[in-house]
């Protein structure tokens, strides 16, 4: 069975922005980007993992939210998805944005030029690895034990793996907000049509789901 490298539920604005450039501990998505506006489509669903009250929507958005973890055995993420530090690690007490129960439930490979010991929180282990995209993907596939690998982001990391022609499928949700400046995944989804088929599926929530699969 083929192990896919999947981008899943990655959300951008209508102008392709995924995050701001001024990331801080208090603003993980950058100074002018409100993640609540970007991810409201997922947060409103019945399957949103952080939901504390009953209810929530069903339908297309809920299906996409549930599919986030389907057949995923490992994740790859950029260092700035893990935390706001730059350069050598000065604070080894920092263990990510997610507290004692990270939502991944798999091995996670954090790309960094400054390796540090792995840490385990609940059923998630973070490995801090250097290397080119193909080498890191090889490590993640071995850890995934036959399941798919999710490429979690951010946008810069996804573009690195796209440039290396390693991504098999992408689900990108385009939220009905315009951010103007920040770190972009693309100028247009048409940028990927040379290598991927594309289905565009609008949702009643206002978000538009873009589904890419390799030609």
Secondary structure, 3 states (H helix, E strand, C coil): CCCCEEEEEEEECCCCEEECCCCCCCCCCCCCCCHHHHCHHHHCECCCCCCCCCCCECCHHHHHHHHCCCCEEEEEEEHHHHCCCCCCCCCCCCCCCCCCCCCCCCEEEEECCCCCCCEEECCEEEEEECCCHHHHHHHHHHHHCCCEEEEEECHHHHHHHHHCCCCCEEEEEECCCCCCCCEECCCCHHHHCCCEEEEEEECCCCCEEEEEEEC
